[in-house]
Structures are given as C-alpha cells and as structure tokens.
C-alpha cells in the first residue's frame, strides 16, 4: 500500500528529496521518486499524503488530489483512471529540474 511505498527500505531514501518548496514541486518529486525507486508508476492522493507525513511536510492541504489534477492539466501527469495519476516523461524531466516551476 501507500505506507509501504514511502518507507525508507532502500536507497536513496525518500528523505533524500530535501524540500523542493511548492506543493507542485513536492508532488512531482514524490511521484518521480516512487516511479524511479519503487517502480510505482500510478499514484493517488493517498501515496502523496503518506509521503508528506513520512517527510514531516505540512499536511494542511484541503484536497490532496487537487495538485495532482492541476499537474495533469499542465500535462505533467496522465490519468489512466479516475483518482489515479501517472507521472509522464515531461513530469519526470520537470521533477529533475531543481527549483523550477
């Protein structure tokens, strides 16, 4: 499940992300990390929420799915089915650009 996905079981740990800043950058960083290091291509709001908790980032986001929808609108994610989001090559490239929006 989502909890297991974020656990620091192998290198590099989730905590190696540091804090990218904005929620959009954080979501991209988490999705890219799950994609690259956990082979989890499709994420949902639960994955993001759990990773936020794991990292100690503020969880005062009223709707954890909203940034995923916004990133999909920016064409950085696709949505294979309702409530599920897959980071695409554009999103992975954006996640790799430190400090860009």
ZIMOTA-V111938 format. One record per residue. N is the residue number from 1. RES is the residue in three letters. BURIAL is 1 if it has 9 or more other ideal C-beta (glycine too) atoms within 8 Angstrom, else 0. Layout:
n;res;burial
N;RES;BURIAL
N;RES;BURIAL
This chain:
n;res;burial
1;UNK;0
2;UNK;1
3;UNK;0
4;UNK;0
5;UNK;1
6;UNK;1
7;UNK;0
8;UNK;0
9;UNK;0
10;UNK;0
11;UNK;0
12;UNK;0
13;UNK;0
14;UNK;1
15;UNK;0
16;UNK;0
17;UNK;1
18;UNK;0
19;UNK;0
20;UNK;1
21;UNK;0
22;UNK;0
23;UNK;0
24;UNK;1
25;UNK;1
26;UNK;1
27;UNK;1
28;UNK;1
29;UNK;1
30;UNK;1
31;UNK;1
32;UNK;1
33;UNK;1
34;UNK;1
35;UNK;1
36;UNK;0
37;UNK;0
38;UNK;0
39;UNK;0
40;UNK;1
41;UNK;0
42;UNK;0
43;UNK;1
44;UNK;1
45;UNK;1
46;UNK;1
47;UNK;1
48;UNK;1
49;UNK;1
50;UNK;1
51;UNK;1
52;UNK;1
53;UNK;0
54;UNK;1
55;UNK;1
56;UNK;0
57;UNK;0
58;UNK;0
59;UNK;0
60;UNK;0
61;UNK;1
62;UNK;0
63;UNK;0
64;UNK;1
65;UNK;1
66;UNK;1
67;UNK;1
68;UNK;1
69;UNK;0
70;UNK;1
71;UNK;1
72;UNK;1
73;UNK;0
74;UNK;0
75;UNK;0
76;UNK;1
77;UNK;1
78;UNK;0
79;UNK;1
80;UNK;0
81;UNK;0
82;UNK;0
83;UNK;0
84;UNK;1
85;UNK;1
86;UNK;1
87;UNK;1
88;UNK;1
89;UNK;0
90;UNK;0
91;UNK;1
92;UNK;1
93;UNK;0
94;UNK;1
95;UNK;1
96;UNK;0
97;UNK;0
98;UNK;0
99;UNK;0
100;UNK;0
101;UNK;0
